[in-house]
């Protein structure tokens, strides 16, 4: 007797892999003044490790452009670019819709202050940025996902952005579209 076994998919094994990208709407919060939002992008990979019908863990590896726009005379953009690693607990709410929340660590790739005439490095920015994130995800039956998330920085990124003893924290709203394989 010959038996043939089909290979199980990652979904059946309890693991989904995917890609995602989208829009970042970021700012710096704290003792900083005369700043407004900066729009940028994020792009990366994700995995969903299904623990039970009511809980999964979703680690991600993303490139994320953050920072702010300076409204003061002369203006410019504070560009803080990170590789971020969020690890989110994911809880299904209703069919296709999940609540996600958890910690995130960001590794600074570069920091620039850009104006119409210059693109200078910003000194003293912390190279690690710890944050908390929370949001919603909707997954279609074909594996396409839509996410909305808010990330609040817990680390004073500091540097020459703010006067001594003042604080600046990253803040980001992210809108994503992705695909789970």
KAMOWO-V459332 format. One record per run of one state. SS is the DSSP state (alpha for helix, beta for strand, coil for the rest). FROM is the first residue (numbers start at 1). TO is the last residue. If there is no record, write none. Layout:
ss: <SS SS>
from: <FROM FROM>
to: <TO TO>
This chain:
ss: <coil alpha coil beta coil beta coil beta coil beta coil beta coil beta coil beta coil beta coil beta coil beta coil beta alpha coil beta coil>
from: <1 10 14 15 31 35 37 38 53 55 71 76 95 97 115 119 122 125 126 128 140 144 154 158 159 162 168 181>
to: <9 13 14 30 34 36 37 52 54 70 75 94 96 114 118 121 124 125 127 139 143 153 157 158 161 167 180 181>
